[in-house]
Amino acid sequence: MFYDAIANNHGLPHDPFKALVVPRPIGWISSLAPSGEVNLAPYSYFNAVGSDPHYVMFSSDGYKHSVSNIEATKEFVCNLATWDLREQMNLTSAPVPAGIDEMRIAGLTPAPSRLVRPPRVAETPVALECIYTQTVELPSHDPSSPNVVVIGKVVGVHIDDAFIRNGLVDSAAMKPIARCGYMDYAVVTEMFSMRRPSAVDAESLAAVSPKPVAG
Ligand SMILES: Cc1cc2nc3c(=O)[nH]c(=O)nc-3n(C[C@H](O)[C@H](O)[C@H](O)COP(=O)(O)O)c2cc1C
């Protein structure tokens, strides 16, 4: 099938889009309100971008509390959502009023960060401390609810030492969860490795596939 994404005339009972970009990592974002209350919420329009330095981005459907906190206080932490913490992660998505601490609601423990003020989730094996970089507002069909992309620079990284084996991080052992379409999630428990083609490989690949001759 093909459908016009602007008309969104897919003809299916539910919009399939989120089932097509899968699995999406979940940024479990902790931030502080200007008045000091902790805020924690999951965002699956989330990813890492950039290598030197590393940046992360998440996108909010409208100006949710995480966005207003981060714009005001300039700092946040991305906690890794894992299989063991799936129920707690889901609880922190409840649409509670500003100033209510979702970390407490979900029974999670705030652990002090090193370089930023918002706490990280003590129970998670990975936390990225971030400094707010910029907001990019992408127009939406509903002007009252723009797509608000928040970008932050990663300035500090916590890894639970139990997951470092022979100098490598065993990500599969952390069982990260990711968002799929509908009510679905994926859990990562297996990895496979592949070596990228080297410059020498690329040269021989180019040699065996000559340019098509015009005409
Ligand atoms: C797994 C998961 C992923 C989510 N991803 C997003 C997202 O990418 N963007 C968004 O606006 N809301 C997303 N939500 C909903 C927010 O978590 C929810 O609206 C939350 O109340 C926002 O909290 P805040 O206002 O404290 O930032 C997601 C919810 C779940 C459970």
The ligand as a MOL file (V3000), in Angstrom:
LIG
                    3D

  0  0  0     0  0            999 V3000
M  V30 BEGIN CTAB
M  V30 COUNTS 31 33 0 0 0
M  V30 BEGIN ATOM
M  V30 1 C 7.0310 5.1890 26.1090 0
M  V30 2 C 6.4490 6.5720 25.9920 0
M  V30 3 C 6.9710 7.4440 25.0570 0
M  V30 4 C 6.4600 8.7460 24.9320 0
M  V30 5 N 6.9920 9.5640 23.9810 0
M  V30 6 C 6.5340 10.8300 23.8550 0
M  V30 7 C 7.1080 11.7100 22.8980 0
M  V30 8 O 8.0450 11.3670 22.1740 0
M  V30 9 N 6.6130 12.9740 22.8140 0
M  V30 10 C 5.6030 13.4060 23.6110 0
M  V30 11 O 5.1890 14.5530 23.5120 0
M  V30 12 N 5.0440 12.5900 24.5570 0
M  V30 13 C 5.4860 11.3280 24.7020 0
M  V30 14 N 4.9510 10.5000 25.6440 0
M  V30 15 C 3.9440 11.0380 26.5690 0
M  V30 16 C 4.6250 11.8110 27.7060 0
M  V30 17 O 5.4830 10.9690 28.4640 0
M  V30 18 C 3.5310 12.3780 28.6530 0
M  V30 19 O 2.7510 13.3180 27.9370 0
M  V30 20 C 4.0910 13.0020 29.9120 0
M  V30 21 O 3.0220 13.3280 30.7880 0
M  V30 22 C 4.9000 14.2630 29.6480 0
M  V30 23 O 5.4010 14.6840 30.8770 0
M  V30 24 P 5.9120 16.1520 31.1970 0
M  V30 25 O 4.7610 17.1050 30.9250 0
M  V30 26 O 6.2560 16.0670 32.6530 0
M  V30 27 O 7.1010 16.4240 30.3190 0
M  V30 28 C 5.4020 9.1820 25.7740 0
M  V30 29 C 4.8570 8.2870 26.7130 0
M  V30 30 C 5.3620 6.9940 26.8060 0
M  V30 31 C 4.7830 6.0280 27.8210 0
M  V30 END ATOM
M  V30 BEGIN BOND
M  V30 1 1 1 2
M  V30 2 1 2 3
M  V30 3 2 2 30
M  V30 4 2 3 4
M  V30 5 1 4 5
M  V30 6 1 4 28
M  V30 7 2 5 6
M  V30 8 1 6 7
M  V30 9 1 6 13
M  V30 10 2 7 8
M  V30 11 1 7 9
M  V30 12 1 9 10
M  V30 13 2 10 11
M  V30 14 1 10 12
M  V30 15 2 12 13
M  V30 16 1 13 14
M  V30 17 1 14 15
M  V30 18 1 14 28
M  V30 19 1 15 16
M  V30 20 1 16 17
M  V30 21 1 16 18
M  V30 22 1 18 19
M  V30 23 1 18 20
M  V30 24 1 20 21
M  V30 25 1 20 22
M  V30 26 1 22 23
M  V30 27 1 23 24
M  V30 28 2 24 25
M  V30 29 1 24 26
M  V30 30 1 24 27
M  V30 31 2 28 29
M  V30 32 1 29 30
M  V30 33 1 30 31
M  V30 END BOND
M  V30 END CTAB
M  END
